[in-house]
């Protein structure tokens, strides 16, 4: 029996694999960029020329970066019998949607998706152990 817990956010995924004999903890760093889009007036005068911001270009690039990150995480967890996904913000939900659309066989093994704040490595391990002991 191999159970895996994944704490995931935009910057990294902490993967904790538990089998009957061993425990393995891994970190996957994402390459998702933080976009700081600047726009607005090109002058200090009100009503001056405005910069054109191409939000769609940034969002499309971010979408591709998330896809590559999620593909890498999915390869690490495909051997699991049970999967717990948790983390802050929306990365956990985006990852679950990616599993639903592109990795149906892995998605069937997901037991739960939970909200969790930032955690230390030991807190992640304890969270995963507690979840699979109670289920």
N, C-alpha and C positions, 0 to 999 in steps of 0.2 A: 504494500500500500504506500503510494507516494502522494503526499499532500503538499501543496505549494501555496504560500501566501505572498501577495505582491502589494507592497506599498508603492504607489505611483503618483508622481506629479509631473509637471512640465519639464523639470530638470533632470530627473533620474527615476529609476525603478529599483527598489530594494526587494530582492527575491529570496525567500527563505524556503528551502526544500527540506521536508521531513520524510524520512523513511523509517522503517522499524529499527534499523541499525545506525543510521547516520543523520546528521543535520548539516546542510550546506547553505551558506549565506553569500549572495552575490549582489553586486551593484552594477547596473547598466546606466551609463551617463547618456542623456539624450543630446542631440545636436540641434534642438529646437531653439531658434534665436529669439531673444527678446527684442521686439521691434519698438523703437521709439520714434514714432512718426511725428515729424515737425511740419507745421504748415502755418498758414496765416499770412498776415500782411508783410510785404517785403520792405515796407517803409514804416517810419514812426508816425506818419500822418494817417488820420482816420479816412477810410475809404480809398486807400492806395491800392496798388496792384496786389492780388492775392496769389499765393503759391497753390498749385494744384497738387493734391495728395492722391496717389493711386492706391487706395486701401485694398482694392481687390488683388493687386499684384503682391502685396505683403501677405494677405490672408491666404492666397493660393500657395505661396512658398511655405508658409507655416503648415498648411495642410499636408503638403508633401513631406515635410520634415517629421511631422507627427506619424505619418504612415510608415516611414522608414524606422522610426523608433519603436512603434508598436509591432512591426514585423520582427524586429530583433528580440523583443520581449516574448512574443508568441513562440518563436523557435526554442527559447529556453524552457517554456512551460508545457510543451506539447506532450510530454511523457507523463503528466500528472494524472492522478485518479480523482483528486478533488482540488479545487482552486478557490481561494478567497482573494478578492480584489478590494483594496481599501486605500484611502488617501484623502487629501484635501482637494478643494476646488473641483474642476470639471475633467481633469485628465483621466480619472478612473472611469467616468461615464463614457468619454470618447473611446477609451480602450475597450470597454464592454461592447459598444456599438461596432467597433472594428472586428471584434471576435464574432459577433452575430452575423456580420456581412461576409467576412472573408475566411473565418476559421470556425466553421460550424461544429466540427468535431471537438475542438477545444472549448467552445462556448457551452456545450452540453455538460461539461465537467465543472462549470462555475457554480459554487454553492451559494455565494452571497457577494453583494457589493455594499461596502459600508463606508461611512464618513469617518475620517480620522485626521487629527491635526498632525503637524510635524512631529516625528518621533525619532528617538535614538535607535541605533541598531538593536540594542537589547530590548527596547520596548516593542519593536516590530516582531522580534522572535517570540516574546511573551504573548503578544496579541494572537499570533498565528497558533501557537501551542494551545492556548486557552480555547480558541475557536474550534479547533479540530478535536479537542478532548470533550467539549460539550456537544458536539454533533456526531 
